[in-house]
């Protein structure tokens, strides 16, 4: 289905939250790694042809965006566009996990900035209107 693509898009969302202030700290990267390892990967059973858990595509995408210095707003919009166009790609478990990891990452560096709060509010609104 859309597992790998969903996790790549989730990487964009988390990148947007970490980079909204133009700086991605070591602590944010560590938090991202921990969130993928402890929150996302244990609950995901899908793997790619190499046996890589689909949840790790979150971290891979984040690193690609960081290397290419993508704009935080574009990354955030990409995630929203994906879930709008593939509402069945995200079930209740994934909605809860998405919001949980987004909030935890946003809280990592000096708690939430005004822009991070805006992103979280938009995310909550978008997730709440997806079909169950």
C-alpha positions in Angstrom: 0.0 0.0 0.0 1.4 3.5 1.0 3.4 2.5 4.0 6.8 3.6 2.7 5.4 6.7 1.2 3.5 7.6 4.4 6.7 7.3 6.5 8.7 9.4 4.0 6.0 12.0 4.2 6.1 11.8 8.0 9.8 12.5 7.7 8.9 15.7 5.9 6.4 16.7 8.6 9.0 16.1 11.4 11.7 17.9 9.3 9.3 20.9 9.0 8.8 21.0 12.8 12.6 20.7 13.5 13.6 23.2 10.9 10.8 25.8 11.3 13.3 28.1 13.1 16.0 27.5 10.5 18.2 25.4 12.8 18.1 21.6 13.4 19.9 20.8 16.6 21.7 17.7 17.6 19.0 17.1 20.3 16.2 17.2 17.7 18.0 14.7 15.6 18.5 12.4 18.6 14.9 12.8 19.5 13.8 11.9 16.0 16.0 8.8 16.1 14.5 7.8 19.5 11.0 8.4 18.3 11.4 6.3 15.2 13.1 3.5 17.2 10.7 3.5 20.2 7.3 4.8 18.9 7.1 4.0 15.2 9.2 1.0 14.4 7.8 -1.3 17.1 4.2 -0.8 15.8 5.1 -1.2 12.1 5.2 -4.7 10.5 5.9 -3.6 6.9 9.4 -3.9 5.4 11.0 -3.1 2.1 12.8 -5.7 -0.1 15.9 -5.3 2.0 14.1 -6.0 5.3 14.2 -2.4 6.5 11.2 -1.5 8.7 9.0 1.0 6.8 9.1 3.4 9.8 12.8 4.1 9.2 11.9 5.9 6.0 10.9 8.7 8.3 14.5 9.2 9.5 15.9 8.7 6.0 13.6 11.3 4.5 14.4 13.7 7.3 18.2 13.4 6.5 17.6 13.8 2.8 15.7 17.0 3.4 18.3 18.3 5.8 21.1 17.6 3.2 19.1 19.5 0.5 18.0 22.3 2.9 14.3 22.0 2.0 12.0 24.8 3.1 10.1 23.9 6.3 6.8 25.2 5.0 7.1 23.1 1.8 7.9 20.0 3.7 4.9 20.6 6.0 2.6 21.2 3.0 3.8 18.0 1.3 2.7 15.9 4.3 -0.7 17.6 4.4 -1.1 17.1 0.7 -0.3 13.4 1.0 -2.8 12.7 3.7 -5.5 14.7 1.9 -5.0 12.7 -1.3 -4.5 9.4 0.5 -6.8 9.4 3.5 -6.9 5.7 3.7 -3.2 5.5 4.0 -3.4 6.6 7.6 -5.5 4.7 10.2 -6.3 5.6 13.7 -3.2 4.1 15.1 -1.1 6.1 12.6 -3.0 9.3 13.3 -2.3 9.0 17.0 1.4 8.1 16.4 1.8 11.0 14.0 0.4 13.6 16.4 2.4 12.1 19.3 5.8 12.1 17.6 5.1 15.5 16.0 4.4 17.0 19.5 7.3 15.3 21.1 9.7 16.5 18.4 8.3 20.1 18.6 8.9 20.1 22.4 12.5 19.1 22.1 14.2 22.5 21.5 13.0 25.3 23.7 9.5 23.9 23.8 7.1 25.1 21.1 7.7 28.2 19.0 4.7 30.2 17.6 5.3 28.6 14.1 5.5 25.1 15.6 2.2 25.7 17.4 0.7 26.8 14.2 1.9 23.6 12.4 0.6 21.4 15.2 -2.8 23.1 15.2 -3.0 22.7 11.4 -2.0 19.1 11.7 -4.5 18.3 14.4 -7.3 19.9 12.3 -6.3 18.0 9.2 -6.0 14.7 11.0 -9.4 15.2 12.7 -11.3 15.5 9.4 -9.9 12.3 7.8 -12.4 9.5 7.4 -12.2 6.8 10.1 
